[in-house]
Amino acid sequence: MNLEFHPAVQRDVNEITAYYEREASAELADRFFNAVLAQLAIVAAHPERCSPYPPCPRFQRSFIPGFPHVILFRMRQGRPRIVVIKHQKQHPRRGLTRW
């Protein structure tokens, strides 16, 4: 993938998958993880298709199908840099200070 990641993104994914595993099942956690990987592939291939993030238009967003989570990224040197993966109900500015 032609992506960059903020170091905290791995923690974001780990926390969300741990939550699904704890509160639902390992199968749901795996489904979430696979959905993230699939959506990251789409972001890498077509970042221009992602919409601006309304609270901060410098960022773009990509929704994770089947889950209430969103991937936020900025373009950096022609490549998407993933800054946060978060629940859509979390504070709109969560993760925007990452760069």
C-alpha positions as CSV (number, residue, x, y, z in Angstrom):
1,M,0.0,0.0,0.0
2,N,1.1,3.5,-0.8
3,L,0.2,4.8,2.7
4,E,1.9,6.4,5.6
5,F,0.6,5.9,9.2
6,H,0.8,8.0,12.3
7,P,2.3,5.7,15.0
8,A,-0.9,5.9,17.1
9,V,-3.1,4.4,14.4
10,Q,-1.9,0.9,15.4
11,R,-3.1,1.6,18.9
12,D,-6.5,2.8,17.5
13,V,-7.0,-0.4,15.6
14,N,-5.8,-2.6,18.6
15,E,-8.2,-0.8,21.0
16,I,-11.2,-1.2,18.6
17,T,-10.5,-4.9,17.8
18,A,-10.0,-5.6,21.5
19,Y,-13.4,-3.9,22.3
20,Y,-15.2,-6.0,19.7
21,E,-13.5,-9.2,20.9
22,R,-14.4,-8.4,24.5
23,E,-17.9,-7.2,24.0
24,A,-19.0,-9.4,21.0
25,S,-16.8,-12.0,19.5
26,A,-13.4,-12.8,17.9
27,E,-15.2,-13.2,14.6
28,L,-16.6,-9.6,14.8
29,A,-13.1,-8.3,15.7
30,D,-11.7,-10.2,12.6
31,R,-14.4,-8.8,10.4
32,F,-13.6,-5.3,11.6
33,F,-9.9,-5.7,11.0
34,N,-10.5,-7.1,7.5
35,A,-12.9,-4.2,6.7
36,V,-10.2,-1.7,7.8
37,L,-7.6,-3.4,5.5
38,A,-10.0,-3.3,2.6
39,Q,-10.9,0.3,3.2
40,L,-7.2,1.3,3.5
41,A,-6.6,-0.4,0.1
42,I,-9.3,1.8,-1.4
43,V,-7.8,4.9,0.3
44,A,-4.4,4.0,-1.1
45,A,-5.7,3.4,-4.6
46,H,-8.2,6.3,-4.8
47,P,-7.7,9.0,-2.1
48,E,-9.4,11.6,-4.3
49,R,-12.7,9.7,-3.9
50,C,-12.8,10.4,-0.2
51,S,-14.8,13.3,1.1
52,P,-13.4,16.2,3.1
53,Y,-13.9,15.9,6.8
54,P,-16.3,18.8,7.8
55,P,-14.8,19.9,11.1
56,C,-11.4,20.3,9.4
57,P,-11.4,20.3,5.5
58,R,-7.6,19.7,5.4
59,F,-8.4,16.1,6.3
60,Q,-10.3,13.6,4.3
61,R,-12.4,10.7,5.6
62,S,-13.3,7.2,4.5
63,F,-16.1,5.3,6.2
64,I,-15.5,1.7,7.2
65,P,-18.4,-0.3,5.7
66,G,-20.5,-2.2,8.2
67,F,-19.0,-0.4,11.2
68,P,-19.5,3.0,12.8
69,H,-15.8,4.0,12.3
70,V,-14.0,6.4,10.1
71,I,-10.5,6.7,8.7
72,L,-9.1,10.2,8.7
73,F,-6.1,11.1,6.6
74,R,-4.2,14.0,5.0
75,M,-2.3,14.0,1.8
76,R,1.4,14.3,2.4
77,Q,3.9,14.4,-0.5
78,G,1.3,12.9,-2.8
79,R,0.4,10.0,-0.5
80,P,-2.3,9.6,2.1
81,R,-1.1,9.7,5.7
82,I,-3.5,8.0,8.0
83,V,-3.8,10.0,11.2
84,V,-6.7,8.3,13.1
85,I,-9.2,5.5,13.0
86,K,-12.1,6.3,15.3
87,H,-15.7,5.8,16.1
88,Q,-18.0,8.4,14.4
89,K,-19.5,9.4,17.7
90,Q,-16.1,10.4,19.2
91,H,-15.2,14.0,19.5
92,P,-14.9,15.4,16.0
93,R,-11.4,16.8,16.7
94,R,-10.0,13.6,18.2
95,G,-6.8,12.7,16.5
96,L,-6.6,15.9,14.3
97,T,-3.5,17.1,16.2
98,R,-1.6,14.0,15.1
99,W,0.7,14.6,12.2
